[in-house]
């Protein structure tokens, strides 16, 4: 009987996607995402700050498309957000975008505190 091998622990490259909802940089949300990424030993390959997140749906935001493109190009494996509402507060819109991320072989991770 052989001993089980430890699971393969490859590093995950993530894109941190933040929504800028006022004139201030979303510093608290960035720190929360950085802390979450560090917990799992993930590398942050890109930080995207979108100032159109409140005014446009996910399919109409160039900065969110840029984050998705990073997954499509296999330069990252996940999009890390502080809350689901960062993508969309509407479940259908969030789920539709999440499907696009999954088709690119990636995933969306919410860094919300527990």
KOLBAGU-305893 format. One record per atom (N, C-alpha, C): residue number from 1; residue in one letter; atom name; x, y, z. Coordinates in pm, 1 decimal. Example, Ala and Ser with C-alpha at 12.3 -4.5 7.8 and 13.67 -1.06 7.14 Angstrom:
# KOLBAGU-305893
@pos 1&code A&site N&u 1319.0&v -569.0&w 780.0
@pos 1&code A&site CA&u 1230.0&v -450.0&w 780.0
@pos 1&code A&site C&u 1320.0&v -330.0&w 780.0
@pos 2&code S&site N&u 1285.0&v -225.0&w 708.0
@pos 2&code S&site CA&u 1367.0&v -106.0&w 714.0
@pos 2&code S&site C&u 1290.0&v 3.0&w 787.0
END
This chain:
# KOLBAGU-305893
@pos 1&code X&site N&u 83.8&v -117.2&w 0.0
@pos 1&code X&site CA&u 0.0&v 0.0&w 0.0
@pos 1&code X&site C&u 88.7&v 124.1&w 0.0
@pos 2&code X&site N&u 62.9&v 215.8&w -94.0
@pos 2&code X&site CA&u 144.9&v 336.8&w -103.4
@pos 2&code X&site C&u 79.6&v 452.4&w -27.5
@pos 3&code X&site N&u 162.5&v 543.4&w 13.1
@pos 3&code X&site CA&u 113.1&v 662.2&w 83.0
@pos 3&code X&site C&u 53.0&v 758.4&w -18.2
@pos 4&code X&site N&u -53.7&v 824.6&w 17.6
@pos 4&code X&site CA&u -111.8&v 921.8&w -74.9
@pos 4&code X&site C&u -16.7&v 1038.4&w -96.5
@pos 5&code X&site N&u -15.0&v 1087.9&w -218.3
@pos 5&code X&site CA&u 68.8&v 1202.5&w -253.3
@pos 5&code X&site C&u -3.8&v 1331.6&w -216.6
@pos 6&code X&site N&u 70.8&v 1433.7&w -178.1
@pos 6&code X&site CA&u 4.8&v 1562.2&w -149.8
@pos 6&code X&site C&u -54.7&v 1617.5&w -278.4
@pos 7&code X&site N&u -163.1&v 1694.4&w -267.7
@pos 7&code X&site CA&u -223.8&v 1750.6&w -388.2
@pos 7&code X&site C&u -126.8&v 1845.1&w -458.0
@pos 8&code X&site N&u -138.9&v 1850.3&w -590.2
@pos 8&code X&site CA&u -56.1&v 1939.9&w -670.4
@pos 8&code X&site C&u -94.7&v 2083.9&w -634.8
@pos 9&code X&site N&u 1.6&v 2163.8&w -599.8
@pos 9&code X&site CA&u -26.1&v 2301.5&w -560.1
@pos 9&code X&site C&u 36.8&v 2397.6&w -659.2
@pos 10&code X&site N&u -28.1&v 2417.3&w -771.2
@pos 10&code X&site CA&u 22.1&v 2514.4&w -867.7
@pos 10&code X&site C&u -27.9&v 2652.6&w -828.7
@pos 11&code X&site N&u 48.4&v 2752.5&w -863.4
@pos 11&code X&site CA&u 11.1&v 2889.8&w -830.5
@pos 11&code X&site C&u -96.7&v 2937.5&w -926.9
@pos 12&code X&site N&u -189.3&v 3013.3&w -874.6
@pos 12&code X&site CA&u -296.6&v 3069.3&w -954.7
@pos 12&code X&site C&u -267.3&v 3217.1&w -977.0
@pos 13&code X&site N&u -272.8&v 3257.8&w -1102.2
@pos 13&code X&site CA&u -261.7&v 3399.3&w -1137.1
@pos 13&code X&site C&u -403.1&v 3455.6&w -1135.9
@pos 14&code X&site N&u -424.5&v 3565.6&w -1066.0
@pos 14&code X&site CA&u -557.8&v 3623.9&w -1058.2
@pos 14&code X&site C&u -557.3&v 3768.8&w -1105.3
@pos 15&code X&site N&u -672.0&v 3809.6&w -1156.3
@pos 15&code X&site CA&u -697.2&v 3948.6&w -1188.9
@pos 15&code X&site C&u -788.4&v 4001.6&w -1078.9
@pos 16&code X&site N&u -746.9&v 4106.3&w -1012.5
@pos 16&code X&site CA&u -831.3&v 4170.5&w -912.0
@pos 16&code X&site C&u -913.8&v 4275.9&w -985.5
@pos 17&code X&site N&u -1045.1&v 4262.1&w -976.6
@pos 17&code X&site CA&u -1136.3&v 4355.2&w -1042.9
@pos 17&code X&site C&u -1210.6&v 4434.3&w -936.2
@pos 18&code X&site N&u -1193.5&v 4566.7&w -937.6
@pos 18&code X&site CA&u -1253.5&v 4655.1&w -837.9
@pos 18&code X&site C&u -1343.0&v 4757.6&w -905.9
@pos 19&code X&site N&u -1446.1&v 4798.7&w -837.3
@pos 19&code X&site CA&u -1536.1&v 4902.2&w -887.9
@pos 19&code X&site C&u -1507.3&v 5032.7&w -814.5
@pos 20&code X&site N&u -1488.5&v 5137.8&w -891.2
@pos 20&code X&site CA&u -1468.2&v 5270.1&w -833.1
@pos 20&code X&site C&u -1603.4&v 5340.8&w -834.0
@pos 21&code X&site N&u -1663.8&v 5354.0&w -717.5
@pos 21&code X&site CA&u -1799.1&v 5408.3&w -709.8
@pos 21&code X&site C&u -1804.2&v 5556.7&w -673.1
@pos 22&code X&site N&u -1690.4&v 5612.7&w -637.6
@pos 22&code X&site CA&u -1683.3&v 5757.0&w -611.1
@pos 22&code X&site C&u -1544.6&v 5803.7&w -651.3
@pos 23&code X&site N&u -1506.4&v 5923.2&w -613.3
@pos 23&code X&site CA&u -1376.0&v 5975.6&w -656.0
@pos 23&code X&site C&u -1257.7&v 5911.4&w -585.1
@pos 24&code X&site N&u -1282.2&v 5839.1&w -477.4
@pos 24&code X&site CA&u -1173.7&v 5777.4&w -401.1
@pos 24&code X&site C&u -1135.6&v 5641.3&w -459.9
@pos 25&code X&site N&u -1007.0&v 5610.1&w -454.2
@pos 25&code X&site CA&u -959.4&v 5477.9&w -496.3
@pos 25&code X&site C&u -1013.6&v 5374.0&w -397.6
@pos 26&code X&site N&u -1059.3&v 5259.1&w -446.0
@pos 26&code X&site CA&u -1117.1&v 5156.9&w -355.4
@pos 26&code X&site C&u -1008.9&v 5081.1&w -276.7
@pos 27&code X&site N&u -941.4&v 5154.4&w -190.5
@pos 27&code X&site CA&u -827.5&v 5101.4&w -114.6
@pos 27&code X&site C&u -865.0&v 4984.2&w -24.7
@pos 28&code X&site N&u -974.0&v 4996.1&w 49.2
@pos 28&code X&site CA&u -1014.8&v 4889.3&w 141.9
@pos 28&code X&site C&u -1043.8&v 4759.7&w 66.2
@pos 29&code X&site N&u -1112.1&v 4769.7&w -47.2
@pos 29&code X&site CA&u -1144.8&v 4652.0&w -127.3
@pos 29&code X&site C&u -1017.8&v 4588.3&w -185.0
@pos 30&code X&site N&u -922.7&v 4672.1&w -226.7
@pos 30&code X&site CA&u -796.2&v 4619.6&w -278.1
@pos 30&code X&site C&u -721.1&v 4545.0&w -169.1
@pos 31&code X&site N&u -713.0&v 4602.6&w -49.9
@pos 31&code X&site CA&u -643.9&v 4534.9&w 60.5
@pos 31&code X&site C&u -709.6&v 4401.1&w 93.5
@pos 32&code X&site N&u -843.8&v 4398.2&w 92.5
@pos 32&code X&site CA&u -915.0&v 4274.5&w 121.0
@pos 32&code X&site C&u -882.1&v 4168.2&w 15.0
@pos 33&code X&site N&u -879.3&v 4206.8&w -111.6
@pos 33&code X&site CA&u -847.6&v 4111.3&w -218.3
@pos 33&code X&site C&u -702.1&v 4065.7&w -210.5
@pos 34&code X&site N&u -611.4&v 4158.8&w -181.8
@pos 34&code X&site CA&u -470.6&v 4120.8&w -168.4
@pos 34&code X&site C&u -451.6&v 4022.4&w -53.5
@pos 35&code X&site N&u -516.3&v 4047.8&w 57.8
@pos 35&code X&site CA&u -506.6&v 3958.1&w 171.8
@pos 35&code X&site C&u -561.8&v 3819.5&w 137.1
@pos 36&code X&site N&u -674.8&v 3817.1&w 68.4
@pos 36&code X&site CA&u -736.0&v 3690.3&w 28.7
@pos 36&code X&site C&u -642.3&v 3613.9&w -65.2
@pos 37&code X&site N&u -585.7&v 3682.6&w -162.6
@pos 37&code X&site CA&u -492.9&v 3618.1&w -257.0
@pos 37&code X&site C&u -370.9&v 3563.5&w -183.3
@pos 38&code X&site N&u -318.4&v 3639.4&w -89.1
@pos 38&code X&site CA&u -202.5&v 3594.3&w -12.6
@pos 38&code X&site C&u -233.4&v 3470.5&w 70.4
@pos 39&code X&site N&u -354.7&v 3463.1&w 122.9
@pos 39&code X&site CA&u -396.1&v 3347.1&w 201.9
@pos 39&code X&site C&u -381.5&v 3218.1&w 121.7
@pos 40&code X&site N&u -412.7&v 3224.6&w -8.1
@pos 40&code X&site CA&u -407.4&v 3106.0&w -93.4
@pos 40&code X&site C&u -280.8&v 3100.1&w -178.3
@pos 41&code X&site N&u -186.5&v 3191.0&w -151.5
@pos 41&code X&site CA&u -60.1&v 3194.5&w -224.2
@pos 41&code X&site C&u -82.0&v 3219.2&w -373.9
@pos 42&code X&site N&u -182.6&v 3300.4&w -406.0
@pos 42&code X&site CA&u -211.2&v 3335.0&w -544.6
@pos 42&code X&site C&u -131.3&v 3457.9&w -583.4
@pos 43&code X&site N&u -92.6&v 3464.2&w -709.7
@pos 43&code X&site CA&u -23.3&v 3580.4&w -764.0
@pos 43&code X&site C&u -124.1&v 3673.9&w -828.8
@pos 44&code X&site N&u -115.0&v 3800.9&w -800.1
@pos 44&code X&site CA&u -200.2&v 3899.7&w -864.6
@pos 44&code X&site C&u -127.6&v 3946.3&w -990.1
@pos 45&code X&site N&u -184.7&v 3914.2&w -1105.8
@pos 45&code X&site CA&u -119.0&v 3949.2&w -1231.6
@pos 45&code X&site C&u -165.4&v 4083.6&w -1286.2
@pos 46&code X&site N&u -282.1&v 4129.0&w -1241.2
@pos 46&code X&site CA&u -336.0&v 4255.2&w -1290.5
@pos 46&code X&site C&u -439.2&v 4306.3&w -1191.8
@pos 47&code X&site N&u -440.2&v 4437.2&w -1170.8
@pos 47&code X&site CA&u -542.9&v 4501.5&w -1089.4
@pos 47&code X&site C&u -619.6&v 4595.6&w -1181.3
@pos 48&code X&site N&u -750.1&v 4575.0&w -1190.9
@pos 48&code X&site CA&u -835.8&v 4656.0&w -1276.9
@pos 48&code X&site C&u -930.1&v 4736.0&w -1188.0
@pos 49&code X&site N&u -931.2&v 4866.8&w -1206.8
@pos 49&code X&site CA&u -1023.3&v 4953.8&w -1134.6
@pos 49&code X&site C&u -1117.7&v 5014.2&w -1237.7
@pos 50&code X&site N&u -1244.7&v 4980.9&w -1225.2
@pos 50&code X&site CA&u -1344.9&v 5021.2&w -1323.7
@pos 50&code X&site C&u -1434.1&v 5129.9&w -1267.0
@pos 51&code X&site N&u -1439.8&v 5244.0&w -1335.4
@pos 51&code X&site CA&u -1525.2&v 5352.1&w -1286.5
@pos 51&code X&site C&u -1660.8&v 5355.3&w -1355.9
@pos 52&code X&site N&u -1690.6&v 5251.7&w -1437.5
@pos 52&code X&site CA&u -1820.8&v 5243.9&w -1503.4
@pos 52&code X&site C&u -1908.0&v 5131.1&w -1447.7
@pos 53&code X&site N&u -1863.8&v 5067.9&w -1340.9
@pos 53&code X&site CA&u -1934.5&v 4951.9&w -1286.6
@pos 53&code X&site C&u -2075.9&v 4985.6&w -1241.2
@pos 54&code X&site N&u -2099.3&v 5107.4&w -1194.5
@pos 54&code X&site CA&u -2232.7&v 5145.1&w -1146.8
@pos 54&code X&site C&u -2325.9&v 5187.2&w -1259.4
@pos 55&code X&site N&u -2271.1&v 5220.0&w -1373.8
@pos 55&code X&site CA&u -2353.3&v 5277.3&w -1479.9
@pos 55&code X&site C&u -2382.3&v 5182.6&w -1595.3
@pos 56&code X&site N&u -2307.8&v 5073.8&w -1607.1
@pos 56&code X&site CA&u -2324.7&v 4983.7&w -1720.4
@pos 56&code X&site C&u -2329.2&v 4838.7&w -1674.4
@pos 57&code X&site N&u -2402.0&v 4756.8&w -1748.6
@pos 57&code X&site CA&u -2404.0&v 4613.8&w -1721.3
@pos 57&code X&site C&u -2269.9&v 4551.4&w -1755.9
@pos 58&code X&site N&u -2243.5&v 4430.6&w -1705.8
@pos 58&code X&site CA&u -2114.0&v 4366.0&w -1726.7
@pos 58&code X&site C&u -2072.2&v 4354.8&w -1872.7
@pos 59&code X&site N&u -2167.4&v 4329.0&w -1962.3
@pos 59&code X&site CA&u -2132.5&v 4309.3&w -2102.7
@pos 59&code X&site C&u -2089.9&v 4439.3&w -2171.4
@pos 60&code X&site N&u -2112.3&v 4554.0&w -2107.2
@pos 60&code X&site CA&u -2079.7&v 4683.4&w -2166.9
@pos 60&code X&site C&u -1962.5&v 4754.0&w -2099.0
@pos 61&code X&site N&u -1885.0&v 4680.2&w -2020.6
@pos 61&code X&site CA&u -1772.9&v 4742.1&w -1949.1
@pos 61&code X&site C&u -1639.8&v 4695.5&w -2007.2
@pos 62&code X&site N&u -1567.9&v 4785.0&w -2074.3
@pos 62&code X&site CA&u -1438.7&v 4747.0&w -2134.2
@pos 62&code X&site C&u -1337.4&v 4695.0&w -2031.5
@pos 63&code X&site N&u -1339.3&v 4750.2&w -1910.6
@pos 63&code X&site CA&u -1241.1&v 4707.0&w -1810.3
@pos 63&code X&site C&u -1270.8&v 4564.6&w -1762.6
@pos 64&code X&site N&u -1397.6&v 4528.1&w -1753.3
@pos 64&code X&site CA&u -1434.0&v 4392.2&w -1715.1
@pos 64&code X&site C&u -1402.0&v 4295.8&w -1829.1
@pos 65&code X&site N&u -1423.8&v 4340.1&w -1952.4
@pos 65&code X&site CA&u -1386.2&v 4257.6&w -2068.1
@pos 65&code X&site C&u -1235.0&v 4236.0&w -2072.0
@pos 66&code X&site N&u -1157.9&v 4336.6&w -2031.4
@pos 66&code X&site CA&u -1011.8&v 4322.5&w -2027.2
@pos 66&code X&site C&u -971.1&v 4217.0&w -1924.3
@pos 67&code X&site N&u -1040.3&v 4215.1&w -1810.8
@pos 67&code X&site CA&u -1012.6&v 4112.3&w -1709.4
@pos 67&code X&site C&u -1044.9&v 3974.3&w -1764.9
@pos 68&code X&site N&u -1158.4&v 3961.6&w -1832.0
@pos 68&code X&site CA&u -1197.2&v 3833.9&w -1893.2
@pos 68&code X&site C&u -1097.7&v 3793.4&w -2001.4
@pos 69&code X&site N&u -1051.3&v 3889.1&w -2080.0
@pos 69&code X&site CA&u -956.3&v 3858.2&w -2187.1
@pos 69&code X&site C&u -827.8&v 3797.5&w -2131.5
@pos 70&code X&site N&u -788.5&v 3841.8&w -2014.7
@pos 70&code X&site CA&u -669.9&v 3786.3&w -1949.4
@pos 70&code X&site C&u -687.9&v 3636.3&w -1924.8
@pos 71&code X&site N&u -808.6&v 3593.3&w -1890.3
@pos 71&code X&site CA&u -838.0&v 3451.1&w -1871.5
@pos 71&code X&site C&u -840.7&v 3378.5&w -2005.7
@pos 72&code X&site N&u -904.5&v 3440.5&w -2104.1
@pos 72&code X&site CA&u -913.3&v 3380.3&w -2237.6
@pos 72&code X&site C&u -773.7&v 3357.1&w -2293.7
@pos 73&code X&site N&u -683.1&v 3451.8&w -2270.2
@pos 73&code X&site CA&u -544.8&v 3441.8&w -2319.1
@pos 73&code X&site C&u -457.4&v 3352.9&w -2230.9
@pos 74&code X&site N&u -514.8&v 3294.0&w -2126.8
@pos 74&code X&site CA&u -444.3&v 3205.1&w -2032.6
@pos 74&code X&site C&u -330.3&v 3275.6&w -1960.0
@pos 75&code X&site N&u -348.8&v 3405.8&w -1934.0
@pos 75&code X&site CA&u -250.8&v 3480.1&w -1854.8
@pos 75&code X&site C&u -296.1&v 3492.2&w -1710.0
@pos 76&code X&site N&u -415.3&v 3439.2&w -1681.6
@pos 76&code X&site CA&u -468.4&v 3433.8&w -1544.7
@pos 76&code X&site C&u -570.2&v 3320.8&w -1539.7
@pos 77&code X&site N&u -599.9&v 3275.9&w -1418.7
@pos 77&code X&site CA&u -693.9&v 3166.3&w -1402.6
@pos 77&code X&site C&u -820.5&v 3204.4&w -1328.7
@pos 78&code X&site N&u -823.0&v 3327.1&w -1273.4
@pos 78&code X&site CA&u -939.4&v 3366.8&w -1195.1
@pos 78&code X&site C&u -952.1&v 3518.2&w -1191.5
@pos 79&code X&site N&u -1075.0&v 3561.2&w -1165.6
@pos 79&code X&site CA&u -1102.5&v 3701.7&w -1138.7
@pos 79&code X&site C&u -1143.5&v 3708.2&w -992.4
@pos 80&code X&site N&u -1072.3&v 3788.3&w -916.2
@pos 80&code X&site CA&u -1097.0&v 3803.3&w -772.5
@pos 80&code X&site C&u -1167.9&v 3936.4&w -750.6
@pos 81&code X&site N&u -1284.4&v 3931.3&w -686.4
@pos 81&code X&site CA&u -1364.6&v 4051.1&w -660.5
@pos 81&code X&site C&u -1396.7&v 4061.0&w -512.0
@pos 82&code X&site N&u -1418.9&v 4182.6&w -460.7
@pos 82&code X&site CA&u -1452.4&v 4195.2&w -319.0
@pos 82&code X&site C&u -1593.4&v 4145.7&w -287.2
@pos 83&code X&site N&u -1687.5&v 4159.8&w -379.9
@pos 83&code X&site CA&u -1824.6&v 4110.9&w -362.1
@pos 83&code X&site C&u -1880.4&v 4071.2&w -498.3
@pos 84&code X&site N&u -1984.8&v 3988.6&w -498.5
@pos 84&code X&site CA&u -2052.7&v 3952.2&w -624.1
@pos 84&code X&site C&u -2106.0&v 4075.9&w -694.3
@pos 85&code X&site N&u -2152.0&v 4173.4&w -618.0
@pos 85&code X&site CA&u -2209.6&v 4295.1&w -674.8
@pos 85&code X&site C&u -2107.9&v 4375.1&w -755.1
@pos 86&code X&site N&u -1979.6&v 4349.0&w -734.9
@pos 86&code X&site CA&u -1877.8&v 4416.6&w -814.1
@pos 86&code X&site C&u -1896.8&v 4382.1&w -962.2
@pos 87&code X&site N&u -1934.2&v 4258.9&w -990.3
@pos 87&code X&site CA&u -1966.1&v 4218.2&w -1127.0
@pos 87&code X&site C&u -2106.6&v 4266.3&w -1161.1
@pos 88&code X&site N&u -2204.6&v 4231.3&w -1077.7
@pos 88&code X&site CA&u -2341.3&v 4278.2&w -1094.7
@pos 88&code X&site C&u -2424.0&v 4241.4&w -971.7
@pos 89&code X&site N&u -2509.0&v 4333.8&w -926.9
@pos 89&code X&site CA&u -2599.3&v 4301.3&w -816.6
@pos 89&code X&site C&u -2718.1&v 4216.3&w -863.2
@pos 90&code X&site N&u -2729.6&v 4198.7&w -994.0
@pos 90&code X&site CA&u -2839.1&v 4120.8&w -1051.6
@pos 90&code X&site C&u -2788.5&v 3979.2&w -1077.1
@pos 91&code X&site N&u -2852.8&v 3880.4&w -1013.7
@pos 91&code X&site CA&u -2806.2&v 3741.4&w -1023.6
@pos 91&code X&site C&u -2790.3&v 3694.8&w -1167.5
@pos 92&code X&site N&u -2885.7&v 3723.2&w -1252.7
@pos 92&code X&site CA&u -2879.2&v 3678.8&w -1391.4
@pos 92&code X&site C&u -2757.8&v 3733.5&w -1464.0
@pos 93&code X&site N&u -2726.9&v 3860.9&w -1443.5
@pos 93&code X&site CA&u -2609.8&v 3921.1&w -1507.6
@pos 93&code X&site C&u -2481.1&v 3860.3&w -1453.2
@pos 94&code X&site N&u -2476.4&v 3842.3&w -1320.0
@pos 94&code X&site CA&u -2358.1&v 3781.0&w -1260.2
@pos 94&code X&site C&u -2338.1&v 3640.8&w -1316.0
@pos 95&code X&site N&u -2445.1&v 3560.4&w -1318.3
@pos 95&code X&site CA&u -2435.2&v 3422.3&w -1365.0
@pos 95&code X&site C&u -2394.8&v 3414.2&w -1511.5
@pos 96&code X&site N&u -2446.1&v 3504.6&w -1593.4
@pos 96&code X&site CA&u -2410.0&v 3506.5&w -1734.9
@pos 96&code X&site C&u -2260.3&v 3535.5&w -1751.4
@pos 97&code X&site N&u -2210.5&v 3632.7&w -1676.1
@pos 97&code X&site CA&u -2067.6&v 3663.2&w -1684.4
@pos 97&code X&site C&u -1984.7&v 3546.9&w -1629.4
@pos 98&code X&site N&u -2029.5&v 3484.8&w -1521.2
@pos 98&code X&site CA&u -1958.8&v 3370.8&w -1462.9
@pos 98&code X&site C&u -1948.7&v 3255.7&w -1563.3
@pos 99&code X&site N&u -2052.2&v 3236.1&w -1644.1
@pos 99&code X&site CA&u -2047.5&v 3132.6&w -1748.3
@pos 99&code X&site C&u -1940.3&v 3164.0&w -1851.2
@pos 100&code X&site N&u -1927.4&v 3289.9&w -1887.6
@pos 100&code X&site CA&u -1822.1&v 3329.1&w -1982.9
@pos 100&code X&site C&u -1683.7&v 3303.0&w -1923.9
@pos 101&code X&site N&u -1668.7&v 3330.7&w -1794.8
@pos 101&code X&site CA&u -1541.6&v 3305.7&w -1726.9
@pos 101&code X&site C&u -1511.5&v 3156.0&w -1725.9
@pos 102&code X&site N&u -1611.8&v 3074.3&w -1696.1
@pos 102&code X&site CA&u -1592.9&v 2929.3&w -1693.0
@pos 102&code X&site C&u -1559.8&v 2874.3&w -1830.9
@pos 103&code X&site N&u -1620.0&v 2930.0&w -1937.1
@pos 103&code X&site CA&u -1586.9&v 2887.5&w -2074.1
@pos 103&code X&site C&u -1441.5&v 2917.3&w -2107.0
@pos 104&code X&site N&u -1385.1&v 3016.8&w -2040.6
@pos 104&code X&site CA&u -1243.6&v 3051.6&w -2059.1
@pos 104&code X&site C&u -1155.2&v 2970.2&w -1965.0
@pos 105&code X&site N&u -1212.0&v 2867.8&w -1901.1
@pos 105&code X&site CA&u -1141.8&v 2779.6&w -1806.6
@pos 105&code X&site C&u -1096.9&v 2852.2&w -1680.5
@pos 106&code X&site N&u -1172.0&v 2953.7&w -1640.9
@pos 106&code X&site CA&u -1139.5&v 3027.2&w -1520.0
@pos 106&code X&site C&u -1253.2&v 3023.3&w -1420.6
@pos 107&code X&site N&u -1239.8&v 3102.9&w -1315.5
@pos 107&code X&site CA&u -1345.9&v 3112.7&w -1216.2
@pos 107&code X&site C&u -1343.1&v 3250.0&w -1153.2
@pos 108&code X&site N&u -1457.3&v 3287.7&w -1094.8
@pos 108&code X&site CA&u -1468.1&v 3411.8&w -1018.7
@pos 108&code X&site C&u -1463.7&v 3375.2&w -871.6
@pos 109&code X&site N&u -1379.7&v 3444.2&w -797.3
@pos 109&code X&site CA&u -1370.8&v 3420.8&w -653.4
@pos 109&code X&site C&u -1405.3&v 3549.2&w -579.6
@pos 110&code X&site N&u -1496.5&v 3539.1&w -484.7
@pos 110&code X&site CA&u -1534.0&v 3652.3&w -401.7
@pos 110&code X&site C&u -1447.4&v 3650.7&w -276.4
@pos 111&code X&site N&u -1384.9&v 3762.7&w -247.4
@pos 111&code X&site CA&u -1292.3&v 3772.5&w -134.4
@pos 111&code X&site C&u -1360.1&v 3821.7&w -8.9
@pos 112&code X&site N&u -1491.3&v 3810.6&w -1.1
@pos 112&code X&site CA&u -1564.9&v 3859.8&w 115.4
@pos 112&code X&site C&u -1517.6&v 3794.1&w 242.8
@pos 113&code X&site N&u -1514.4&v 3872.6&w 348.0
@pos 113&code X&site CA&u -1475.3&v 3819.8&w 478.6
@pos 113&code X&site C&u -1583.9&v 3729.8&w 531.2
@pos 114&code X&site N&u -1545.5&v 3631.1&w 606.9
@pos 114&code X&site CA&u -1643.0&v 3538.7&w 664.0
@pos 114&code X&site C&u -1659.8&v 3567.0&w 809.8
END
